[in-house]
């Protein structure tokens, strides 16, 4: 075999990861659009970001280009974009501060617990739960509707904005509690399996 054939492919060159990186690069433009109150531009950019999020997953499956790097990069890109937008929209008084504090508090708590578990046990596999996925979806809908609300005051938009904010609050709490429950129960199961395999 040649040296070129033995070289590992660069994960940054795969189509799904390129889309994820593009989503990260869009964050500053989204923030600038919202701070300058160009909500139509912000809404369009956010929709495009959402489409890249859906497309990178589809491409990863179809092209069989799933990488460990991509598995870590994708959720980081999502959290970076969503957390930043919640913060900016709260600064613009478009999202209640308590919602942003709750979202940030949950994410920071999970990151701290994950870091402690990794340092103590070397565990780094934290599969997203159904509650976590639902919470992320609620956050995406909330940001989209909050931006849309600046473009139209249609009754359905007003109602959906209120519903999505409450859904984000409830799912943030539920997903945080669910994560705490999983952390509390998984170590004992891991230890039991470890003793059984000796």
N, CA, C and O of each residue as an XYZ file, in Angstrom:
792
protein
N       0.842     -1.206      0.000
C       0.000      0.000      0.000
C       0.871      1.248      0.000
O       1.959      1.272      0.577
N       0.382      2.246     -0.638
C       1.121      3.502     -0.650
C       0.844      4.274      0.614
O      -0.100      3.991      1.352
N       1.694      5.260      0.846
C       1.520      6.105      2.038
C       0.219      6.876      1.978
O      -0.404      7.124      3.010
N      -0.203      7.263      0.775
C      -1.452      8.023      0.612
C      -2.651      7.183      0.979
O      -3.615      7.684      1.559
N      -2.597      5.857      0.630
C      -3.736      5.001      0.942
C      -3.843      4.702      2.415
O      -4.933      4.439      2.922
N      -2.680      4.740      3.133
C      -2.689      4.488      4.576
C      -3.111      5.709      5.379
O      -3.483      5.580      6.545
N      -3.058      6.895      4.774
C      -3.398      8.120      5.496
C      -4.880      8.153      5.814
O      -5.713      7.767      4.995
N      -5.197      8.615      7.005
C      -6.599      8.726      7.410
C      -7.237      9.922      6.715
O      -6.596     10.962      6.562
N      -8.514      9.785      6.286
C      -9.173     10.911      5.626
C      -9.375     12.071      6.600
O      -9.631     11.870      7.787
N      -9.257     13.256      6.082
C      -9.440     14.455      6.902
C     -10.925     14.649      7.177
O     -11.693     14.856      6.238
N     -11.360     14.587      8.461
C     -12.791     14.723      8.764
C     -13.357     16.077      8.365
O     -14.562     16.210      8.153
N     -12.487     17.092      8.261
C     -12.959     18.427      7.884
C     -13.381     18.491      6.422
O     -14.057     19.434      6.011
N     -12.986     17.491      5.635
C     -13.311     17.510      4.211
C     -14.603     16.783      3.886
O     -15.057     16.822      2.742
N     -15.203     16.122      4.860
C     -16.452     15.423      4.592
C     -17.593     16.425      4.491
O     -17.620     17.429      5.201
N     -18.536     16.138      3.597
C     -19.641     17.072      3.332
C     -20.460     17.395      4.585
O     -20.766     18.566      4.808
N     -20.832     16.399      5.422
C     -21.608     16.726      6.626
C     -20.874     17.674      7.578
O     -21.468     18.605      8.123
N     -19.574     17.425      7.768
C     -18.809     18.276      8.680
C     -18.615     19.677      8.118
O     -18.562     20.650      8.869
N     -18.510     19.779      6.790
C     -18.400     21.106      6.164
C     -19.680     21.906      6.390
O     -19.628     23.112      6.631
N     -20.825     21.236      6.313
C     -22.099     21.911      6.576
C     -22.188     22.356      8.037
O     -22.689     23.441      8.330
N     -21.700     21.516      8.947
C     -21.710     21.872     10.364
C     -20.813     23.077     10.623
O     -21.185     23.985     11.365
N     -19.629     23.084     10.007
C     -18.726     24.229     10.148
C     -19.342     25.494      9.553
O     -19.155     26.591     10.081
N     -20.074     25.333      8.455
C     -20.742     26.486      7.851
C     -21.782     27.064      8.813
O     -21.963     28.278      8.899
N     -22.469     26.157      9.542
C     -23.465     26.608     10.517
C     -22.806     27.411     11.637
O     -23.363     28.404     12.106
N     -21.624     26.979     12.062
C     -20.887     27.720     13.091
C     -20.483     29.101     12.567
O     -20.573     30.099     13.280
N     -20.040     29.138     11.322
C     -19.602     30.411     10.728
C     -20.759     31.386     10.522
O     -20.548     32.595     10.423
N     -21.976     30.860     10.457
C     -23.146     31.726     10.265
C     -23.529     32.465     11.541
O     -24.217     33.484     11.484
N     -23.088     31.958     12.698
C     -23.496     32.535     13.982
C     -23.205     34.034     14.089
O     -24.095     34.779     14.499
N     -21.990     34.524     13.738
C     -21.726     35.965     13.858
C     -22.647     36.819     12.989
O     -23.053     37.908     13.395
N     -22.977     36.322     11.788
C     -23.851     37.077     10.888
C     -25.280     37.131     11.431
O     -25.974     38.140     11.301
N     -25.698     36.027     12.041
C     -27.020     35.997     12.673
C     -27.094     36.979     13.834
O     -28.061     37.731     13.964
N     -26.074     36.964     14.668
C     -26.022     37.871     15.814
C     -26.037     39.320     15.350
O     -26.758     40.149     15.905
N     -25.234     39.622     14.324
C     -25.172     40.990     13.805
C     -26.525     41.433     13.259
O     -26.940     42.572     13.473
N     -27.208     40.540     12.557
C     -28.513     40.882     11.990
C     -29.527     41.209     13.089
O     -30.313     42.147     12.958
N     -29.500     40.428     14.172
C     -30.457     40.657     15.264
C     -30.122     41.940     16.021
O     -31.016     42.719     16.352
N     -28.841     42.158     16.292
C     -28.436     43.375     17.008
C     -28.759     44.631     16.208
O     -29.052     45.683     16.775
N     -28.704     44.509     14.884
C     -29.039     45.641     14.020
C     -30.530     45.676     13.683
O     -30.986     46.509     12.899
N     -31.287     44.743     14.301
C     -32.739     44.656     14.158
C     -33.148     44.442     12.700
O     -34.182     44.941     12.254
N     -32.336     43.708     11.980
C     -32.690     43.284     10.619
C     -33.252     41.861     10.751
O     -32.592     40.874     10.427
N     -34.497     41.799     11.238
C     -35.077     40.525     11.623
C     -35.413     39.636     10.429
O     -35.399     38.411     10.548
N     -35.710     40.232      9.300
C     -35.982     39.411      8.115
C     -34.728     38.656      7.701
O     -34.781     37.464      7.400
N     -33.594     39.360      7.688
C     -32.319     38.703      7.384
C     -31.993     37.643      8.422
O     -31.556     36.542      8.084
N     -32.208     37.984      9.699
C     -31.943     37.034     10.769
C     -32.793     35.780     10.649
O     -32.304     34.669     10.857
N     -34.073     35.960     10.312
C     -34.976     34.817     10.175
C     -34.530     33.919      9.027
O     -34.516     32.696      9.163
N     -34.168     34.519      7.901
C     -33.719     33.738      6.737
C     -32.449     32.967      7.066
O     -32.332     31.786      6.739
N     -31.499     33.636      7.712
C     -30.244     32.966      8.077
C     -30.490     31.811      9.039
O     -29.848     30.765      8.943
N     -31.429     32.007      9.972
C     -31.709     30.947     10.937
C     -32.364     29.749     10.259
O     -32.070     28.604     10.604
N     -33.242     30.004      9.304
C     -33.864     28.910      8.549
C     -32.802     28.152      7.755
O     -32.816     26.922      7.710
N     -31.879     28.890      7.130
C     -30.790     28.246      6.384
C     -29.931     27.397      7.323
O     -29.534     26.285      6.973
N     -29.647     27.926      8.515
C     -28.868     27.169      9.504
C     -29.591     25.885      9.891
O     -28.970     24.832     10.039
N     -30.915     25.982     10.053
C     -31.698     24.793     10.380
C     -31.671     23.755      9.270
O     -31.625     22.554      9.533
N     -31.700     24.228      8.021
C     -31.648     23.311      6.887
C     -30.300     22.603      6.814
O     -30.239     21.414      6.499
N     -29.212     23.331      7.106
C     -27.890     22.686      7.103
C     -27.801     21.633      8.200
O     -27.137     20.610      8.033
N     -28.478     21.887      9.335
C     -28.470     20.931     10.439
C     -29.154     19.640     10.023
O     -28.672     18.548     10.323
N     -30.293     19.770      9.321
C     -31.008     18.579      8.853
C     -30.236     17.873      7.741
O     -30.183     16.644      7.688
N     -29.637     18.671      6.852
C     -28.954     18.106      5.686
C     -27.675     17.374      6.060
O     -27.342     16.358      5.450
N     -26.944     17.883      7.071
C     -25.689     17.200      7.408
C     -25.940     15.799      7.959
O     -25.148     14.885      7.725
N     -27.041     15.630      8.691
C     -27.385     14.299      9.191
C     -27.773     13.350      8.073
O     -27.399     12.177      8.079
N     -28.528     13.870      7.113
C     -28.948     13.043      5.972
C     -27.738     12.628      5.144
O     -27.606     11.465      4.762
N     -26.853     13.589      4.868
C     -25.659     13.283      4.077
C     -24.744     12.292      4.786
O     -24.141     11.426      4.153
N     -24.646     12.429      6.107
C     -23.786     11.507      6.866
C     -24.259     10.068      6.713
O     -23.449      9.146      6.620
N     -25.587      9.881      6.687
C     -26.134      8.531      6.535
C     -26.029      8.045      5.091
O     -25.613      6.914      4.839
N     -26.411      8.910      4.139
C     -26.434      8.504      2.731
C     -25.030      8.254      2.196
O     -24.790      7.259      1.512
N     -24.097      9.162      2.509
C     -22.727      9.047      2.007
C     -21.837      8.187      2.898
O     -20.676      7.934      2.579
N     -22.408      7.737      4.035
C     -21.656      6.932      5.015
C     -20.379      7.653      5.437
O     -19.293      7.074      5.464
N     -20.542      8.929      5.765
C     -19.409      9.758      6.179
C     -19.512     10.157      7.653
O     -19.101     11.253      8.033
N     -20.056      9.277      8.470
C     -20.121      9.552      9.898
C     -18.724      9.443     10.497
O     -18.020      8.458     10.275
N     -18.331     10.448     11.249
C     -17.015     10.449     11.896
C     -17.181     10.772     13.370
O     -18.171     11.387     13.769
N     -16.209     10.357     14.182
C     -16.225     10.695     15.606
C     -16.164     12.204     15.778
O     -16.828     12.775     16.643
N     -15.351     12.841     14.934
C     -15.241     14.298     14.970
C     -16.603     14.955     14.730
O     -16.972     15.910     15.413
N     -17.343     14.429     13.749
C     -18.651     14.979     13.435
C     -19.660     14.765     14.544
O     -20.523     15.613     14.771
N     -19.560     13.627     15.245
C     -20.476     13.343     16.345
C     -20.310     14.334     17.491
O     -21.270     14.632     18.202
N     -19.098     14.841     17.672
C     -18.858     15.851     18.701
C     -19.142     17.253     18.179
O     -19.663     18.100     18.903
N     -18.792     17.494     16.899
C     -18.915     18.840     16.331
C     -20.363     19.270     16.179
O     -20.695     20.427     16.437
N     -21.236     18.346     15.759
C     -22.626     18.710     15.473
C     -23.360     19.255     16.697
O     -23.950     20.332     16.609
N     -23.350     18.550     17.848
C     -24.026     19.121     19.020
C     -23.378     20.396     19.537
O     -24.061     21.271     20.068
N     -22.041     20.504     19.381
C     -21.362     21.733     19.789
C     -21.849     22.906     18.941
O     -22.092     23.996     19.459
N     -21.991     22.673     17.630
C     -22.480     23.719     16.728
C     -23.898     24.135     17.104
O     -24.220     25.323     17.116
N     -24.746     23.146     17.414
C     -26.131     23.444     17.797
C     -26.176     24.285     19.064
O     -26.873     25.298     19.126
N     -25.419     23.852     20.080
C     -25.432     24.563     21.357
C     -24.853     25.966     21.218
O     -25.368     26.919     21.804
N     -23.791     26.085     20.446
C     -23.178     27.395     20.234
C     -24.162     28.359     19.603
O     -24.305     29.497     20.051
N     -24.843     27.901     18.559
C     -25.791     28.752     17.841
C     -26.996     29.099     18.707
O     -27.361     30.269     18.828
N     -27.617     28.082     19.313
C     -28.831     28.309     20.088
C     -28.563     29.150     21.336
O     -29.298     30.095     21.622
N     -27.512     28.803     22.076
C     -27.214     29.546     23.303
C     -26.895     31.008     23.004
O     -27.332     31.911     23.718
N     -26.125     31.228     21.937
C     -25.779     32.598     21.560
C     -27.029     33.393     21.187
O     -27.175     34.550     21.583
N     -27.924     32.776     20.431
C     -29.132     33.481     20.004
C     -30.078     33.745     21.168
O     -30.718     34.795     21.216
N     -30.177     32.806     22.107
C     -31.002     33.063     23.295
C     -30.455     34.268     24.053
O     -31.213     35.122     24.514
N     -29.136     34.327     24.176
C     -28.514     35.432     24.893
C     -28.764     36.768     24.182
O     -29.107     37.762     24.822
N     -28.593     36.783     22.872
C     -28.780     38.012     22.095
C     -30.246     38.448     22.103
O     -30.540     39.635     22.242
N     -31.151     37.504     21.957
C     -32.574     37.842     21.945
C     -33.042     38.325     23.319
O     -33.940     39.163     23.408
N     -32.440     37.802     24.386
C     -32.751     38.306     25.723
C     -32.219     39.727     25.894
O     -32.876     40.584     26.485
N     -31.020     39.959     25.369
C     -30.435     41.304     25.417
C     -31.324     42.309     24.685
O     -31.428     43.468     25.088
N     -31.959     41.856     23.613
C     -32.874     42.708     22.851
C     -34.281     42.723     23.448
O     -35.199     43.319     22.884
N     -34.438     42.060     24.594
C     -35.727     41.979     25.302
C     -36.819     41.319     24.453
O     -37.988     41.698     24.533
N     -36.436     40.346     23.653
C     -37.386     39.618     22.819
C     -37.702     38.244     23.406
O     -38.700     37.621     23.043
N     -36.846     37.777     24.315
C     -37.077     36.537     25.048
C     -36.894     36.850     26.525
O     -35.922     37.509     26.894
N     -37.816     36.389     27.389
C     -37.667     36.654     28.826
C     -36.327     36.153     29.361
O     -35.868     35.070     28.999
N     -35.715     36.945     30.217
C     -34.392     36.606     30.742
C     -34.424     35.286     31.507
O     -33.453     34.531     31.473
N     -35.530     34.999     32.198
C     -35.604     33.771     33.000
C     -35.483     32.522     32.112
O     -34.936     31.503     32.531
N     -36.002     32.618     30.882
C     -35.908     31.475     29.960
C     -34.450     31.242     29.570
O     -33.973     30.107     29.568
N     -33.752     32.318     29.243
C     -32.340     32.203     28.855
C     -31.493     31.700     30.012
O     -30.613     30.861     29.818
N     -31.748     32.205     31.216
C     -31.003     31.753     32.399
C     -31.225     30.259     32.618
O     -30.289     29.531     32.951
N     -32.456     29.806     32.433
C     -32.780     28.388     32.611
C     -32.058     27.537     31.568
O     -31.491     26.494     31.894
N     -32.081     27.985     30.318
C     -31.420     27.243     29.235
C     -29.915     27.170     29.478
O     -29.310     26.106     29.352
N     -29.312     28.319     29.830
C     -27.876     28.345     30.092
C     -27.531     27.509     31.318
O     -26.541     26.778     31.310
N     -28.339     27.610     32.372
C     -28.080     26.864     33.604
C     -28.070     25.372     33.363
O     -27.204     24.665     33.877
N     -29.027     24.883     32.581
C     -29.075     23.453     32.260
C     -27.850     23.020     31.480
O     -27.233     22.004     31.799
N     -27.492     23.789     30.453
C     -26.359     23.414     29.604
C     -25.040     23.448     30.376
O     -24.205     22.555     30.232
N     -24.862     24.480     31.189
C     -23.639     24.579     31.987
C     -23.565     23.425     32.989
O     -22.501     22.843     33.200
N     -24.703     23.102     33.602
C     -24.745     21.991     34.560
C     -24.371     20.671     33.906
O     -23.603     19.888     34.464
N     -24.921     20.427     32.713
C     -24.614     19.185     32.001
C     -23.139     19.127     31.612
O     -22.505     18.079     31.730
N     -22.596     20.244     31.151
C     -21.184     20.288     30.773
C     -20.283     20.010     31.973
O     -19.290     19.291     31.858
N     -20.632     20.582     33.124
C     -19.829     20.368     34.325
C     -19.877     18.912     34.761
O     -18.848     18.330     35.106
N     -21.068     18.322     34.747
C     -21.198     16.916     35.141
C     -20.448     16.018     34.163
O     -19.772     15.075     34.573
N     -20.570     16.315     32.857
C     -19.877     15.517     31.845
C     -18.364     15.601     32.033
O     -17.660     14.599     31.905
N     -17.865     16.806     32.339
C     -16.423     16.986     32.547
C     -15.950     16.217     33.780
O     -14.881     15.608     33.767
N     -16.754     16.249     34.845
C     -16.391     15.533     36.072
C     -16.383     14.028     35.838
O     -15.467     13.335     36.281
N     -17.400     13.521     35.144
C     -17.464     12.087     34.860
C     -16.301     11.643     33.979
O     -15.731     10.570     34.177
N     -15.957     12.488     33.000
C     -14.842     12.137     32.114
C     -13.527     12.105     32.892
O     -12.694     11.221     32.695
N     -13.357     13.093     33.783
C     -12.123     13.152     34.579
C     -12.044     11.987     35.560
O     -10.964     11.456     35.818
N     -13.206     11.590     36.108
C     -13.210     10.554     37.144
C     -13.230      9.136     36.577
O     -12.575      8.243     37.114
N     -13.978      8.929     35.499
C     -14.164      7.569     34.986
C     -13.717      7.381     33.548
O     -13.632      6.251     33.068
N     -13.428      8.486     32.848
C     -13.036      8.374     31.444
C     -14.207      8.203     30.507
O     -14.025      8.005     29.306
N     -15.419      8.279     31.051
C     -16.613      8.137     30.220
C     -16.808      9.390     29.390
O     -16.724     10.508     29.897
N     -17.071      9.186     28.104
C     -17.353     10.324     27.242
C     -18.494     10.048     26.270
O     -18.715     10.812     25.330
N     -19.215      8.959     26.497
C     -20.365      8.654     25.654
C     -21.627      9.130     26.371
O     -22.063      8.531     27.353
N     -22.196     10.204     25.866
C     -23.407     10.761     26.460
C     -24.443     10.910     25.353
O     -24.581     11.971     24.744
N     -25.159      9.831     25.112
C     -26.138      9.831     24.025
C     -27.310     10.741     24.385
O     -27.782     10.727     25.522
N     -27.785     11.539     23.409
C     -28.915     12.433     23.680
C     -30.181     11.641     23.963
O     -30.471     10.649     23.294
N     -30.930     12.089     24.960
C     -32.179     11.415     25.307
C     -33.330     12.000     24.496
O     -33.179     13.012     23.812
N     -34.474     11.343     24.587
C     -35.666     11.836     23.915
C     -36.026     13.235     24.424
O     -36.442     14.099     23.652
N     -35.860     13.444     25.744
C     -36.160     14.753     26.327
C     -35.189     15.815     25.810
O     -35.584     16.949     25.540
N     -33.927     15.439     25.677
C     -32.935     16.380     25.177
C     -33.226     16.798     23.746
O     -33.128     17.976     23.402
N     -33.586     15.820     22.907
C     -33.909     16.123     21.513
C     -35.149     17.005     21.418
O     -35.198     17.940     20.619
N     -36.155     16.695     22.247
C     -37.379     17.502     22.246
C     -37.086     18.922     22.716
O     -37.660     19.881     22.201
N     -36.187     19.055     23.701
C     -35.817     20.372     24.210
C     -35.106     21.194     23.131
O     -35.387     22.380     22.962
N     -34.189     20.559     22.408
C     -33.490     21.254     21.324
C     -34.473     21.706     20.252
O     -34.377     22.823     19.742
N     -35.424     20.829     19.911
C     -36.435     21.184     18.904
C     -37.270     22.370     19.375
O     -37.565     23.276     18.596
N     -37.652     22.362     20.662
C     -38.434     23.467     21.210
C     -37.656     24.778     21.163
O     -38.227     25.830     20.876
N     -36.358     24.717     21.443
C     -35.529     25.918     21.391
C     -35.424     26.465     19.971
O     -35.459     27.677     19.756
N     -35.294     25.553     19.000
C     -35.222     25.974     17.595
C     -36.521     26.664     17.186
O     -36.504     27.724     16.560
N     -37.649     26.048     17.549
C     -38.954     26.631     17.206
C     -39.126     27.985     17.887
O     -39.626     28.932     17.281
N     -38.709     28.072     19.149
C     -38.837     29.327     19.897
C     -38.093     30.460     19.209
O     -38.652     31.538     19.008
N     -36.844     30.227     18.847
C     -36.057     31.279     18.201
C     -36.662     31.665     16.860
O     -36.756     32.848     16.535
N     -37.076     30.660     16.075
C     -37.676     30.941     14.769
C     -38.947     31.782     14.910
O     -39.154     32.736     14.160
N     -39.796     31.419     15.878
C     -41.071     32.127     16.046
C     -40.857     33.522     16.624
O     -41.558     34.463     16.252
N     -39.888     33.662     17.535
C     -39.581     34.989     18.093
C     -39.121     35.929     16.987
O     -39.518     37.094     16.957
N     -38.289     35.432     16.081
C     -37.849     36.253     14.947
C     -39.007     36.549     14.004
O     -39.152     37.669     13.513
N     -39.831     35.534     13.757
C     -40.987     35.720     12.874
C     -41.976     36.724     13.459
O     -42.626     37.473     12.730
N     -42.079     36.726     14.792
C     -42.998     37.642     15.476
C     -42.626     39.102     15.230
O     -43.481     39.985     15.311
N     -41.355     39.356     14.930
C     -40.921     40.720     14.622
C     -41.305     41.126     13.205
O     -41.240     42.302     12.845
N     -41.707     40.141     12.405
C     -42.091     40.416     11.020
C     -43.596     40.447     10.820
O     -44.099     41.121      9.921
N     -44.312     39.711     11.666
C     -45.766     39.672     11.554
C     -46.384     39.480     12.931
O     -45.843     38.763     13.772
N     -47.509     40.121     13.149
C     -48.239     40.002     14.419
C     -49.464     39.105     14.254
O     -50.449     39.251     14.978
N     -49.398     38.187     13.311
C     -50.517     37.277     13.071
C     -50.858     36.524     14.353
O     -49.960     36.130     15.096
N     -52.162     36.318     14.622
C     -52.566     35.647     15.872
C     -51.898     34.295     16.091
O     -51.533     33.956     17.217
N     -51.736     33.523     15.021
C     -51.129     32.191     15.189
C     -49.653     32.295     15.575
O     -49.134     31.434     16.286
N     -48.982     33.342     15.109
C     -47.584     33.548     15.470
C     -47.472     33.930     16.947
O     -46.600     33.439     17.665
N     -48.380     34.822     17.390
C     -48.392     35.243     18.796
C     -48.647     34.041     19.700
O     -47.979     33.866     20.719
N     -49.635     33.206     19.311
C     -49.973     32.034     20.119
C     -48.824     31.021     20.129
O     -48.501     30.453     21.172
N     -48.214     30.802     18.967
C     -47.116     29.842     18.881
C     -45.898     30.322     19.657
O     -45.172     29.511     20.231
N     -45.665     31.637     19.680
C     -44.548     32.193     20.449
C     -44.713     31.885     21.934
O     -43.772     31.442     22.593
N     -45.915     32.123     22.454
C     -46.178     31.855     23.866
C     -46.052     30.360     24.169
O     -45.458     29.973     25.175
N     -46.611     29.528     23.297
C     -46.571     28.076     23.505
C     -45.138     27.566     23.482
O     -44.753     26.763     24.332
N     -44.335     28.029     22.506
C     -42.965     27.534     22.372
C     -42.090     27.951     23.546
O     -41.203     27.202     23.955
N     -42.335     29.145     24.093
C     -41.569     29.584     25.257
C     -41.857     28.691     26.466
O     -40.941     28.281     27.179
N     -43.138     28.398     26.687
C     -43.491     27.521     27.802
C     -42.982     26.098     27.574
O     -42.551     25.431     28.515
N     -43.034     25.631     26.313
C     -42.519     24.297     25.996
C     -41.022     24.226     26.268
O     -40.526     23.217     26.768
N     -40.301     25.297     25.939
C     -38.856     25.338     26.197
C     -38.577     25.281     27.690
O     -37.675     24.564     28.125
N     -39.336     26.025     28.474
C     -39.150     26.014     29.928
C     -39.376     24.615     30.495
O     -38.544     24.101     31.242
N     -40.507     23.999     30.137
C     -40.859     22.692     30.682
C     -39.879     21.603     30.234
O     -39.474     20.757     31.032
N     -39.503     21.630     28.956
C     -38.608     20.601     28.437
C     -37.174     20.797     28.926
O     -36.430     19.826     29.065
N     -36.780     22.048     29.189
C     -35.455     22.295     29.755
C     -35.358     21.671     31.143
O     -34.363     21.026     31.473
N     -36.392     21.864     31.949
C     -36.424     21.274     33.293
C     -36.493     19.753     33.204
O     -35.753     19.050     33.893
N     -37.396     19.242     32.339
C     -37.561     17.788     32.218
C     -36.294     17.115     31.722
O     -35.904     16.071     32.246
N     -35.638     17.702     30.708
C     -34.421     17.088     30.172
C     -33.273     17.159     31.171
O     -32.452     16.244     31.239
N     -33.210     18.242     31.948
C     -32.188     18.354     32.985
C     -32.363     17.299     34.063
O     -31.390     16.676     34.487
N     -33.608     17.092     34.515
C     -33.893     16.069     35.519
C     -33.630     14.674     34.972
O     -33.123     13.805     35.681
N     -33.983     14.464     33.694
C     -33.753     13.163     33.073
C     -32.257     12.865     32.975
O     -31.827     11.734     33.203
N     -31.477     13.873     32.640
C     -30.023     13.690     32.560
C     -29.448     13.361     33.939
O     -28.585     12.493     34.075
N     -29.941     14.070     34.958
C     -29.474     13.800     36.324
C     -29.812     12.374     36.737
O     -29.012     11.713     37.399
N     -30.996     11.895     36.348
C     -31.411     10.525     36.679
C     -30.502      9.517     35.989
O     -30.086      8.531     36.598
N     -30.193      9.765     34.707
C     -29.328      8.837     33.964
C     -27.927      8.784     34.567
O     -27.328      7.714     34.675
N     -27.405      9.965     34.963
C     -26.073     10.011     35.570
C     -26.060      9.249     36.883
O     -25.087      8.562     37.196
N     -27.144      9.369     37.661
C     -27.211      8.714     38.967
C     -27.302      7.189     38.848
O     -26.857      6.471     39.744
N     -27.877      6.694     37.747
C     -28.102      5.256     37.638
C     -27.090      4.527     36.758
O     -26.876      3.330     36.946
N     -26.470      5.203     35.817
C     -25.544      4.520     34.908
C     -24.266      4.009     35.570
O     -23.838      2.898     35.260
N     -23.640      4.771     36.466
C     -22.383      4.268     37.058
C     -22.530      2.924     37.755
O     -21.653      2.067     37.650
N     -23.664      2.735     38.480
C     -23.853      1.475     39.196
C     -24.000      0.312     38.228
O     -23.507     -0.791     38.464
N     -24.708      0.600     37.106
C     -24.881     -0.461     36.107
C     -23.547     -0.804     35.458
O     -23.259     -1.970     35.185
N     -22.725      0.237     35.210
C     -21.414      0.014     34.611
C     -20.524     -0.802     35.533
O     -19.809     -1.705     35.099
N     -20.584     -0.456     36.835
C     -19.775     -1.184     37.807
C     -20.209     -2.643     37.907
O     -19.375     -3.541     38.022
N     -21.532     -2.873     37.861
C     -22.048     -4.225     37.944
C     -21.577     -5.050     36.763
O     -21.172     -6.201     36.925
N     -21.629     -4.457     35.557
C     -21.186     -5.148     34.373
C     -19.698     -5.442     34.435
O     -19.237     -6.490     33.983
N     -18.951     -4.500     35.003
C     -17.502     -4.680     35.113
C     -17.157     -5.842     36.017
O     -16.270     -6.633     35.697
N     -17.855     -5.963     37.158
C     -17.582     -7.062     38.083
C     -18.011     -8.390     37.482
O     -17.392     -9.428     37.719
N     -19.098     -8.338     36.690
C     -19.600     -9.584     36.122
C     -18.685    -10.138     35.058
O     -18.693    -11.342     34.799
N     -17.885     -9.269     34.426
C     -17.053     -9.736     33.311
C     -15.725    -10.302     33.790
O     -14.977    -10.870     32.994
N     -15.417    -10.158     35.082
C     -14.135    -10.670     35.591
C     -14.165    -12.177     35.734
O     -13.173    -12.777     36.148
